[in-house]
Structure formats: C-alpha cells, structure tokens
Amino acid sequence: MGYVDGYLVPVPDGNKDAYRAMAAKASEVFRDHGATRVVEAWGDDVPDGKVTDYHRAAHRQDGETVVFSWVEWPDKDTRMAGWDKVMKDERMQHDPNDQTFDGKRMIYGGFAPIVEA
C-alpha cells in the first residue's frame, strides 16, 4: 500500500502563483528521488470547526489559505532514502529571502496507509 508524507501549510493568498511554481519544482525533485505521486491542493471548501479545524491546526491568519498536500512513495524504505536525496538536491536548497510561506507553521508527518480503495 506504499507510504505517504502529508502536510498542511498556510500560504498568503497573494503568494498562490509563487507557491504553485515552488510546488511544481519540488514535485519534480520528489519524483526524481522515488516518489510516485505528489499532490498540492489549495483550500477551497474548508469549514471552521467547533473544536478544531485545518485553519486552527495551521495557525492560518487573515489573508491566507491552507494548502493540503501529500507525497506518495512505493514503501517506507524508498521514502527514507528519497528524503535524504531530496534534502541534498541542489534544487531544494532554501533561499533565505523566499517568503512564499512560513515554514514554522507547516504541519507534516509520515503515514502508513491502512485502507486504500
């Protein structure tokens, strides 16, 4: 059933095009290093919850949209080796002046699928 990295990140609405360009570049790097699929989804119908929700989880501020994304891998071993290569890939070297989104508010983790339909 593979392995999945998932993440949420709040992105300023005015940075949607810049985020899309950055995500397209990153998705190529992930696929070059073993990922089988990368999905970046701009929040479109994200309701406020009574106890918690995507907005609160990502500490979204006014003028931001939560992006929900995932990277699919064939298995955890490929993911672990792939992440090491991704982080060393020169295309992923962070520009300290890039303010596309606040990485400190990114929520991420690795997940082992238990149902796939």
Residue pairs with C-beta under 8 A, 6 or more apart in sequence:
1 112
1 113
1 114
1 116
2 36
2 72
2 73
2 74
2 75
2 113
3 72
3 73
3 74
3 75
3 76
3 78
3 79
3 110
3 111
3 112
3 113
4 70
4 71
4 72
4 73
4 110
4 111
4 112
4 113
5 70
5 71
5 73
5 79
5 83
5 108
5 109
5 110
5 111
6 68
6 69
6 70
6 108
6 109
6 111
7 68
7 69
7 70
7 106
7 107
7 108
7 109
8 54
8 57
8 58
8 66
8 67
8 68
8 69
8 106
8 107
8 108
9 58
9 66
9 67
9 69
9 101
9 102
9 103
9 105
9 106
9 107
10 55
10 58
10 59
10 60
10 61
10 64
10 65
10 66
10 67
10 101
10 102
10 105
11 19
11 42
11 64
11 65
11 66
11 67
11 100
11 101
12 63
12 64
12 101
13 63
13 64
13 65
14 63
15 99
15 100
15 101
16 42
16 65
18 100
19 40
19 67
19 100
19 101
20 40
22 98
22 100
23 38
23 40
23 69
25 91
26 38
26 92
27 35
27 38
27 40
28 91
29 86
29 89
29 91
29 92
30 38
30 71
30 82
30 86
31 38
32 89
33 81
33 82
33 83
33 85
33 86
33 89
34 73
34 74
34 78
34 79
34 81
34 82
34 85
35 71
35 72
35 73
35 79
35 82
36 72
36 73
36 74
37 71
37 72
38 69
38 70
38 71
38 72
39 69
39 70
39 71
39 72
40 67
40 69
41 67
41 68
41 69
42 65
42 67
43 54
43 65
43 66
43 67
43 68
46 53
46 54
46 55
46 65
46 66
47 53
48 55
49 56
54 60
54 66
54 68
55 66
57 107
58 66
58 105
58 106
58 107
59 105
60 66
67 101
73 79
73 82
76 110
76 112
79 110
86 92
